[in-house]
């Protein structure tokens, strides 16, 4: 193997498909990869990977003490594990990586998965936002190789720091599902249309609550929610209150190979983030690409980067608003228009040939090969 590098991320590694794809690619081009994150009480077991991974067990799981503990633990971990290259994913891992890169005089590559300082959790807490922004302002202008997830976010960073990151979208690899499970084996009704909303961040302001309410007005379909997030319990309670338990199926976090089995059985994929902050406004959720790879049409919020994909490849449509009745009306219209659904499905096949990791990772390989 070639040079050892440490890839760090704040999550539990299992469901972060972007980091997994990057690490797989780095291993394939000759790096000795050590991936470090953390383990949570409800974390799924790690899957088998061709490189080493470590998950730190922390005392705190949220709040200022968690972030302080994580920064110190990550700093120590990187310090006692010598490497020739460091890879930081998102702003919450950047400070320890930068400090060690300066101490050891080794290169640091930064991958920003979002416009971090404008996430809702920070927008609503100006003190925290100021702290993270000050860290970013100190370090970002000193970085040489930076990646991000779409052109809009790249432009925001360029406006802030006069450095334009390279864009590597979070697209999945081309995939044919082997040993495909039936709807019955997955616990899904065989006589209903399946609407799927998936993701590891089913959080506030992402349209899930309104979609649950919309199911009051949608017939012959069920809503399948697969993943985790801070509104999952709210969604369960709302479904119970509205007596929609027979129309709402909520699955927890799933290993990716299991997740795509659910996705492949859906009729329509949903992505309903609200335009309530800069980070969401310019987001390009990886679920969009998962739906396309699975061959299912997309119904989404009308956000800048999502519009580019849907309009370019003609694979779906947009909700008119986040009012539950208007969402329901749009869903009912789509499900009743089988010729249109068939056309969109056909177009996903063409889109999948372009929107895949095999194509997207070429930019990544070009940069990293300088360091092998």
PyMOL commands that set and color helices and strands:
alter all, ss='L'
color gray80, all
select helices_A, chain A and resi 17-28+63-80+91-104+116-118+120-123+126-142+151-161+208-217+232-241+256-264+278-281+286-294+304-313+324-336+338-354+357-368
alter helices_A, ss='H'
color red, helices_A
select strands_A, chain A and resi 4-8+32-39+52-57+85-89+107-112+145-148+166-167+193-199+221-227+248-251+268-271+297-300+316-318
alter strands_A, ss='S'
color yellow, strands_A
deselect
rebuild
show_as cartoon
